[in-house]
């Protein structure tokens, strides 16, 4: 190749290089600025759009640079290479736009379903993966349709799908059960639930086959979706994650119940306003409930922000109430029995002395 031929390729090479540099500069400065501006708005649409498209912008500039460079390349007069390349560039652009759309929809799903659970943000992987897969498949079918008739392909897919459905019934059962849980939302990511077998934990993910629960002890429980939808489950996070709970306390029969109620209310109010896990502004209640075997029992009702926080609130209340009762001289009796001695009634000869010594328990 002589010097003149090399000079002829300088212009298309320069066009391609400028397009690549512009793509990275556009991503570096303009997209960064758009990201900052989108974070100041209330809607999530602009945030999701910027996040979905920013990694594809240099690729779009590259496609445009290749198209322009081919038109300025020193090709033979009868060459149709530039025209032949354009359809493939459009296919690459369509595929890229399909990926951007799937990322955008995925971002909207995360923004609408993500919930904070124990400091982590999670959303259903099933819904995100299904949406991403459908959008990408539609984009690929559109690309194939531009080059050939896709009717035979759709027919083959239909027959193949029927065969796959018959072979994978358990898997599909879990898949549709997971979609049912995700769409009807009887339980959501981050909810604290209790299953009918006694398992308790936070929902950390709803997948295509199983739902994962993280127990308070940090163990992971995996439940197949098909079984989960058939279980009786209690969702402690719906309709409101805040929970009322009560602590049972017993006081001596000699206690002044008016004084007991006043002191217990004062301690409960202090706990309600100072413990971080408690709901501020809630008015605790004290209710006497029963004459127990050795005490008069009452309930102290308080409210926590989340169900797992009940233990901390009860912990603080019991400590403070015990210290306050000791200071006020209010007795919390331990379980006990009273034994009464009585004179023996007429007994057969030889057993009176034994009966006289036998205690009577009441």
C-alpha positions in Angstrom: 0.0 0.0 0.0 1.5 3.3 -1.1 1.5 6.6 0.7 -1.5 8.0 -1.2 -3.6 5.0 -0.2 -2.6 5.5 3.5 -3.6 9.2 3.3 -7.0 8.2 1.9 -7.7 6.2 5.1 -6.7 9.0 7.4 -10.1 10.7 7.2 -12.3 7.7 8.1 -9.8 6.7 10.8 -10.0 10.2 12.2 -13.8 10.1 12.1 -13.9 6.8 14.0 -11.4 8.1 16.6 -13.3 11.3 17.1 -16.6 9.3 17.6 -14.9 7.1 20.2 -13.5 10.1 22.1 -16.8 11.9 22.0 -18.6 8.9 23.3 -16.4 8.7 26.4 -16.4 12.4 26.9 -20.2 12.5 26.7 -20.4 9.7 29.3 -17.8 11.3 31.5 -19.2 14.9 31.7 -22.8 15.1 30.3 -24.0 11.8 31.9 -22.4 12.7 35.2 -24.2 16.0 35.2 -27.5 14.3 34.3 -27.0 11.9 37.1 -26.5 14.7 39.6 -29.6 16.5 38.3 -31.8 13.4 38.3 -31.0 12.8 42.0 -32.6 16.1 42.8 -36.0 15.3 41.3 -38.8 13.4 43.1 -39.5 11.0 40.3 -37.5 7.8 39.8 -38.0 7.8 36.0 -35.0 10.0 35.2 -32.7 8.2 37.6 -33.6 4.8 36.0 -33.2 6.2 32.5 -29.7 7.6 33.2 -28.5 4.5 35.0 -29.8 2.3 32.2 -28.3 4.1 29.3 -25.0 5.6 30.5 -22.9 2.5 29.8 -24.3 2.2 26.3 -23.6 5.8 25.1 -20.0 5.1 24.0 -21.2 2.1 22.0 -23.8 4.3 20.2 -21.1 6.8 19.3 -18.9 3.9 18.1 -21.7 2.7 15.8 -22.3 6.2 14.4 -18.5 6.6 13.9 -18.3 3.2 12.0 -21.2 4.2 9.8 -19.6 7.6 8.9 -16.1 6.2 8.5 -17.4 3.5 6.0 -19.0 6.3 3.9 -15.7 8.2 3.7 -13.5 5.2 3.2 -11.6 4.9 -0.1 -13.6 1.9 -1.4 -13.9 0.7 -4.9 -16.7 2.6 -6.9 -18.7 -0.6 -7.3 -18.3 -1.6 -3.6 -21.4 -2.0 -1.6 -19.7 -2.7 1.7 -20.9 0.5 3.3 -24.5 -0.3 2.5 -24.1 -3.9 3.5 -22.7 -2.9 6.9 -25.5 -0.6 7.8 -28.1 -3.3 8.5 -25.8 -5.0 11.0 -25.1 -1.7 12.7 -28.9 -1.1 13.0 -29.2 -4.6 14.5 -26.5 -3.8 17.0 -28.3 -0.6 17.9 -31.6 -2.4 18.3 -30.0 -4.9 20.6 -28.4 -2.2 22.6 -31.7 -0.3 22.9 -33.4 -3.6 24.0 -30.8 -3.9 26.8 -31.3 -0.3 27.8 -35.1 -0.8 27.9 -34.6 -3.9 30.1 -32.3 -2.1 32.4 -34.7 0.8 32.6 -37.7 -1.4 33.4 -35.5 -3.3 35.9 -34.6 0.0 37.6 -38.3 1.0 37.8 -39.1 -2.4 39.4 -36.3 -2.0 42.0 -37.5 1.6 42.8 -41.1 0.5 43.2 -40.6 -2.8 45.1 -37.3 -2.3 46.9 -37.7 -2.1 50.7 -35.2 -1.6 53.5 -34.8 -4.8 55.5 -32.1 -4.9 58.3 -30.1 -2.2 56.5 -30.1 -3.9 53.1 -32.2 -3.0 50.0 -33.6 -5.9 48.0 -36.1 -6.6 45.3 -37.6 -9.7 43.8 -35.1 -11.3 41.4 -37.9 -13.3 39.7 -39.8 -10.2 38.5 -36.6 -8.5 37.3 -35.3 -11.5 35.4 -38.7 -12.2 33.8 -39.0 -8.6 32.6 -35.4 -8.5 31.4 -35.8 -11.8 29.5 -39.0 -10.8 27.8 -37.7 -7.5 26.5 -34.4 -9.0 25.2 -36.3 -11.8 23.5 -38.7 -9.3 21.8 -35.7 -7.3 20.6 -34.0 -10.4 19.2 -37.2 -11.5 17.4 -37.5 -8.0 15.9 -33.9 -8.3 14.6 -34.5 -11.7 13.1 -37.7 -10.6 11.6 -35.8 -7.9 9.6 -33.8 -10.7 7.9 -36.1 -13.6 7.6 -39.7 -14.8 8.3 -40.1 -15.7 11.9 -43.4 -17.6 11.5 -41.7 -21.0 11.4 -39.6 -20.0 14.3 -42.6 -19.1 16.4 -44.3 -22.3 15.4 -41.3 -24.4 16.5 -41.1 -22.4 19.7 -44.8 -23.2 20.4 -44.3 -26.9 20.0 -41.1 -26.9 21.9 -42.7 -24.9 24.7 -45.4 -27.5 25.0 -42.9 -30.3 25.3 -40.8 -28.3 27.8 -43.9 -27.6 29.9 -44.8 -31.3 30.1 -41.3 -32.2 31.1 -40.8 -29.4 33.7 -44.1 -29.3 35.5 -42.6 -29.0 39.0 -40.3 -26.2 37.9 -43.1 -24.3 36.1 -45.3 -24.8 39.1 -42.7 -23.0 41.3 -42.2 -20.3 38.6 -45.9 -19.4 38.3 -46.3 -19.6 42.1 -43.4 -17.1 42.4 -45.0 -14.8 39.9 -48.3 -15.1 41.9 -46.4 -14.1 45.1 -44.6 -11.2 43.4 -47.7 -9.7 41.7 -50.3 -10.2 44.4 -47.8 -9.3 47.1 -49.1 -11.2 50.1 -45.5 -10.9 51.3 -42.8 -8.6 50.0 -39.1 -8.3 50.1 -38.1 -7.2 53.6 -41.3 -8.4 55.3 -41.1 -10.4 58.5 -43.3 -13.5 58.3 -44.1 -16.6 60.2 -45.0 -19.8 58.4 -47.4 -22.4 59.6 -44.5 -24.7 60.6 -43.2 -22.0 63.0 -40.4 -20.7 60.8 -39.9 -16.9 61.2 -37.7 -14.6 59.2 -37.3 -11.7 56.7 -38.1 -12.3 53.0 -34.8 -11.6 51.3 -35.6 -12.8 47.8 -38.4 -14.3 45.7 -36.8 -16.3 42.9 -38.0 -18.4 40.0 -37.9 -21.6 42.0 -37.9 -20.7 45.7 -38.3 -17.9 48.3 -35.5 -17.3 50.7 -36.1 -16.3 54.3 -33.4 -15.0 56.7 -34.1 -16.0 60.3 -33.2 -13.7 63.2 -30.3 -16.1 64.0 -29.0 -15.2 60.4 -29.8 -18.7 59.0 -31.2 -18.9 55.5 -34.4 -20.9 54.9 -35.3 -21.8 51.3 -39.0 -22.6 50.7 -40.2 -23.8 47.2 -42.7 -21.2 45.8 -45.4 -23.9 45.2 -45.3 -25.0 48.8 -45.2 -21.4 50.1 -48.4 -20.3 48.4 -50.2 -23.3 50.0 -49.0 -22.5 53.5 -50.8 -20.4 56.1 -48.5 -17.5 56.8 -48.6 -14.6 59.1 -47.1 -11.3 57.8 -46.0 -9.1 60.7 -45.2 -6.3 58.3 -48.6 -5.8 56.8 -50.6 -3.7 56.8 -48.3 -1.8 59.2 -44.9 -3.0 60.4 -45.5 -1.4 63.8 -46.7 -3.9 66.4 -48.5 -3.8 69.8 -47.2 -6.3 72.3 -47.6 -6.9 76.0 -45.5 -7.9 79.0 -47.2 -10.0 81.7 -46.3 -9.0 85.3 -47.5 -10.2 88.7 -47.6 -8.3 92.0 -48.4 -9.4 95.5 -52.0 -9.6 96.8 -51.0 -7.0 99.4 -50.0 -4.4 96.8 -51.9 -1.1 96.3 -53.2 -1.7 92.8 -53.7 2.0 92.1 -50.1 2.6 92.9 -48.9 -0.4 90.9 -50.8 0.9 87.8 -49.4 4.4 88.2 -45.8 3.2 88.5 -46.1 0.6 85.7 -47.5 3.3 83.4 -44.8 5.7 84.2 -42.1 3.2 83.4 -43.8 2.1 80.2 -44.1 5.7 79.0 -40.4 6.3 79.7 -39.5 3.1 77.8 -41.8 4.1 74.9 -40.2 7.5 74.5 -36.5 6.6 75.1 -35.9 3.2 73.5 -35.0 3.6 69.8 -37.0 0.5 68.7 -40.3 1.9 70.2 -42.9 4.0 68.4 -42.7 7.5 69.8 -46.0 9.1 70.8 -47.8 5.8 71.5 -49.7 5.8 74.8 -48.9 2.6 76.7 -51.7 0.9 78.7 -51.8 -1.2 81.9 -54.6 -3.7 82.4 -55.1 -6.1 85.3 -56.1 -9.5 83.9 -56.3 -12.2 86.5 -56.1 -13.4 90.1 -53.1 -15.8 89.8 -52.1 -18.6 92.1 -49.6 -16.3 93.9 -50.1 -12.9 92.3 -52.4 -10.4 90.7 -51.4 -10.3 87.1 -51.5 -7.4 84.7 -50.4 -6.6 81.1 -48.3 -3.6 80.1 -49.1 -2.8 76.4 -46.5 -1.0 74.3 -45.7 -0.6 70.6 -42.6 -1.3 68.6 -41.6 -0.3 65.1 -41.0 -3.8 63.8 -41.9 -7.2 65.2 -38.3 -8.4 65.8 -37.8 -5.4 68.1 -40.2 -6.7 70.7 -37.4 -8.4 72.6 -35.4 -5.2 73.1 -38.4 -3.3 74.3 -39.4 -6.0 76.8 -35.8 -6.2 78.0 -35.7 -2.5 78.8 -39.1 -2.5 80.4 -38.5 -5.5 82.7 -35.2 -4.0 83.9 -36.6 -0.6 84.6 -39.8 -1.9 86.2 -38.0 -4.2 88.5 -35.7 -1.4 89.7 -38.7 0.9 90.2 -40.8 -1.7 92.1 -37.8 -2.3 94.4 -37.6 1.4 95.1 -41.3 1.7 95.7 -41.5 -1.5 97.9 -43.8 -3.3 95.5 -43.4 -7.0 95.6 -43.2 -9.3 92.6 -43.9 -12.7 94.2 -42.4 -16.0 93.1 -44.7 -19.0 92.6 -45.5 -20.5 96.0 -47.9 -22.9 97.8 -49.4 -22.5 101.3 -49.5 -25.6 103.5 -52.1 -25.8 106.3 -51.8 -28.2 109.3 -55.1 -29.7 110.6 -56.3 -32.1 113.2 -56.7 -35.7 112.0 -60.3 -36.9 111.8 -61.3 -40.3 112.9 -59.0 -42.9 111.4 -58.7 -46.7 111.8 -56.7 -47.7 114.8 -52.9 -47.7 114.0 -53.2 -44.8 111.4 -54.3 -41.9 113.5 -50.8 -40.8 114.4 -49.8 -40.9 110.7 -52.8 -38.9 109.7 -52.2 -36.3 112.4 -48.7 -35.7 111.0 -49.9 -35.6 107.4 -50.1 -32.0 106.0 -53.0 -30.8 103.9 -52.1 -28.7 100.8 -54.4 -26.0 99.7 
